[in-house]
């Protein structure tokens, strides 16, 4: 009886995982866009040199932003 219950539990868990995998594979994925950089998005770069330069500029801009400091604990 206990083996039967274990087998049924295993089959149910396998069915749930199968459904989740099927849902994950059929759901279209939206491209990741940061909220901060959403206003600076332009046309895609036409060559790799432009893409590299655009990435470097974005990285430099992100590094210039001050990091938020937590409040001092009292």
C-alpha positions as CSV (number, residue, x, y, z in Angstrom):
1,X,0.0,0.0,0.0
2,X,2.8,2.4,0.9
3,X,4.7,1.5,-2.3
4,X,1.5,2.2,-4.3
5,X,1.1,5.6,-2.7
6,X,4.8,6.5,-3.3
7,X,4.4,5.5,-7.0
8,X,1.3,7.6,-7.4
9,X,3.0,10.6,-5.8
10,X,6.0,10.1,-8.1
11,X,3.7,10.0,-11.2
12,X,1.8,13.2,-10.0
13,X,5.1,15.0,-9.5
14,X,6.3,13.9,-12.9
15,X,3.1,15.2,-14.5
16,X,3.4,18.6,-12.8
17,X,7.0,19.0,-13.9
18,X,6.0,17.9,-17.4
19,X,3.2,20.5,-17.6
20,X,5.6,23.2,-16.3
21,X,8.2,22.3,-18.9
22,X,5.6,22.4,-21.7
23,X,4.3,25.8,-20.5
24,X,7.9,27.2,-20.3
25,X,8.7,26.0,-23.8
26,X,5.6,27.4,-25.4
27,X,5.7,30.8,-23.7
28,X,7.4,33.5,-25.9
29,X,10.2,35.3,-24.2
30,X,10.3,39.0,-24.3
31,X,13.7,40.7,-24.7
32,X,15.2,41.9,-21.5
33,X,15.4,45.7,-21.3
34,X,16.5,47.7,-18.3
35,X,14.2,50.4,-17.1
36,X,17.0,52.9,-16.8
37,X,18.3,52.4,-20.3
38,X,14.9,52.2,-22.0
39,X,15.1,55.8,-23.2
40,X,18.5,55.4,-24.7
41,X,17.7,52.5,-27.0
42,X,18.2,53.3,-30.6
43,X,18.4,51.4,-33.8
44,X,20.5,48.2,-33.7
45,X,24.1,48.7,-34.6
46,X,24.9,47.9,-38.2
47,X,28.4,46.5,-37.6
48,X,30.2,44.8,-34.7
49,X,32.4,47.9,-34.1
50,X,29.4,50.1,-33.5
51,X,27.8,47.5,-31.2
52,X,31.0,47.3,-29.2
53,X,31.2,51.1,-28.9
54,X,27.6,51.3,-27.9
55,X,28.1,48.7,-25.2
56,X,31.2,50.5,-23.9
57,X,29.2,53.8,-23.7
58,X,26.4,52.1,-21.9
59,X,28.8,50.5,-19.5
60,X,30.6,53.8,-18.8
61,X,27.2,55.5,-18.2
62,X,26.2,52.8,-15.8
63,X,29.5,53.0,-13.9
64,X,29.1,56.8,-13.5
65,X,25.8,56.5,-11.5
66,X,26.3,56.7,-7.8
67,X,25.6,53.6,-5.8
68,X,22.7,54.0,-3.2
69,X,24.1,53.9,0.3
70,X,22.1,52.3,3.1
71,X,21.0,54.4,6.0
72,X,23.2,54.1,9.1
73,X,22.0,51.6,11.6
74,X,21.5,53.2,15.1
